[in-house]
């Protein structure tokens, strides 16, 4: 809860603003969508696991 209050919402707002600005151009749309996908991770980063896309099941 402390992360959400002190830093999480600032990061989430930053991802929203950056995502909207990137979606204004055709080339930036994929980057804007990626920014929108990072919003939940920036709000509550604890307990999440980031998996590399080149080896999605490497740890199993």
N, C-alpha and C positions, 0 to 999 in steps of 0.2 A: 504493500500500500504506500510505503514511503517513496518508492521509486516512481509510482504513478503521480504523486503529488509534486515531487521535486523536479523530476526530469522527463517523465514519460509523456505528459501531455504536450510539453514543448516540442519534443521530437515528433509526436504525432501530427501536430499542427504544421511543423516544417515539412513532413512528408506529404501532407494534403496540399499545401501551397505549391511545393515543387512539382508534385504530380499534375496539378492543374495547369501550371505553366508549361510543363513538358508536353502535355496533351494538345497544346495549341498548334504544334507543328506535326506534320505527318511522320517525320523521322523520330520525333520524341515520344510518340504514343507508346511504344513498348517500354520505354524507360519510365513513363508516367504510370503505367499499369504496375510495373515493378515497385514503384514508390508506394502505390496504394496497398500492395501486398505486404509491405514492411510496417504498416501502421499497427497491426496487432502485436507484432514482435517488439516494437518500440514502446508500446503501452505496458505490456507484461512480459519482459524478456526471460524471467526465471521459469524454469521448467520446460523450456523449449529446446529442441534439438535441431540444429541446422545441418542438413545432409547435403554433401556435394552432389551435383547432378550427374557427374561423370561416373560415379559409383554409388547408386542409390541404396544398395543392400550390402555394402562392404563390411559392415560391423556384425553381420549375422553369421 
